[in-house]
Amino acid sequence: MGQKVNFLPVSSHLNWDEYFMLQAMMASFKSKDPNTKVGCVFVDDHNHQLSMGYNGQLAGIDESKIPWGNNKTVPLDQQKYAYVVHSEANAILHAKASLENSRCYVTLFPCHECAKMIATVRVKEVVFLSDKYQDTVENQIAKRIFDMSGIKYRELKLNKEIVDELYSYLTSILP
């Protein structure tokens, strides 16, 4: 009885930030957007997922009648921007519980419109993977909204070993 035969040292390869960002990345794979695929996950203080979303067209419409192009020289009704719902908005709309005091993991720093929604539902922190639009006025507005709302935001740098391990795993299970 005193011998601990099956007690082995165990640990996870991922911390919670990495785990949820990988989930956001997986959500982004569902997006049909040919240019920018974005995924988002909201998580509570107990590290339980509250909601998930990706950028996509309006639910229930015939997507073949909606443009996916991003050429801004044509009228807005001929651009994807008039119809695409961002990942953060989708996740907020589909949440079954309050997102207050949650963390938002998103693959692309939120736009100013999503920042307004994130602030309105009182998220406490945004963790993002990329800030490729950091030099735009819209991005600066989003950061100002977060600052004024007391929402922390930080970039997550995925550990190269995790990316390599994920790649190795995925290639090992392919036929």
N, C-alpha and C positions, 0 to 999 in steps of 0.2 A: 504494500500500500504506500510505503514511503518513497518508492522509486518513481521518478517522473519520466516515464518512457516516451511519451508523445508530446512533451513540452519542448518546442523548438523556438529559437529566436526568429521573429518575423518582423518585417517592416514593409512599408509601401514605397514604391519607386517614385510616387508622385506626392507633392504636397497639395493642399486643397485648391490653391490658386491654379496650379497646373491642371489638376483634374477637371475643374469647371471650365477652364479655357479650352481644353480639348473637347469638352462637350459643346461649347459654343462653336468651335471649329467644325465639329460634325454637323451641327444644325445648319451651318453655312453651306454645306454640301447639298442641301435640299433646294437651295435657291436656283432658279432658272436664269437669273440675270447673267448675260454673257460677259459683262465687264467687271462687276463688283459683287462678290458673294459675301454676305455678312450674317453672322450668327450671334445669338444673345442668350444668356441664361441668367435668371434671377435666383438668388440663394438666400436662405435665412441664416440666423446666427448659429443654428445647429448644423449647418452645412447640408441642409435638405433643399433640393431643387424646388422652387416655387412655380417657375414658368420658363418656357423656352420659345424662341422665335427665330425666324430668318426673313430676309427681305424677299418679297414676292408680290405678285399682282393681287388685286382685290379678290377676295374669296367669292366663288360662285359665278365669275364672269368667263366668257369665252376668250381665253388669252390670245387666240389667233387674231382677234380683232383689235389688239392693243399693241402699240409699238414697244420694242425693247431697246431701241437705239438711244444713244446719248448725245446725238448731234444737236447742239443748242442753237444752231442757225435757223432751224425750222420752228414753226409755231409750237407752243407748249403742248397742245393737244396731239402733236405728232412725236412727242418725246416720252420716254419711260417715266420721267420724273413726275408726270401728271397722274400716274396710276400706281406706281410701286409703293407698297407699305413697308416701311423700314423694320428691321428685325426687332428693335426695341419696342416699337409701337405694337407689332404683332404679339410679342411676349406680354406686354402690359394688357392688351385687349383680351388675351386668352388666360390670364391669371385667374385661378379659382380662389385665391386668398389674397389678403392684403400684402402689398410689397413694401410697406413701411419698414424702415430700418434694414432693408435687404441690401445685398451686394449685387451689382450688375456686372457680369462678365460679357464683354462684347469684343468681337474681332476687329472692329474699326471704331475709332473714337466717335461718339454720337454727334450728329448734326445739331444745330440749334433748336430745331423743331422737336427732336427726340429729347434733347436736354430739358425742354419745358415739361414734357410728360414725365420724365424721370424725376424732376424736382417736384412736380405736382403730387406724385404718389409717395414722395418722401423717402426715396432711396438714400442710403447713407454713404455708399461708395460705388464708384465705377472703376472697373479694372479693364484695361483695353490692351489689345495686342499691337495695333498699328494706329498711327496718327498722321496718315499720309496727307491730310488736308490741313495740317497745323498752321499753314501760312495764310489761310483764307479768313475773311471777316466772319463768316458763319461759324467757323471753329472757335474764333476768339469770343464770339457771343456765347457759344455753348459753355466755354470755360468760365465766362463771367457769370452766367446763370448758375453754374455749379458753385462758384465761389460765393455768390450772394446767398445761396441756399444752404451753405455749409456742407456741401457734398464733396467728399474727398475723391480724387481721381489719380490714378497712377497707371503707368505702363508696365506690363508684364513681359519680361524677356524670357522666352522659353529656353530652358536648358538644352544645349545641343545634344546631350546624351539622350534626353527624352525623345527628341525628334528622331534621332538615329535608331533608338530602340523601337519606336512606333513604326518607322519605315521597315526595319528588319522584321518585325512581327507581321506587318501587312504583306510583305513579299513572301514570307514563309507560308502563309495560308492560301496564297494564290495558286491555281492549278498550273 
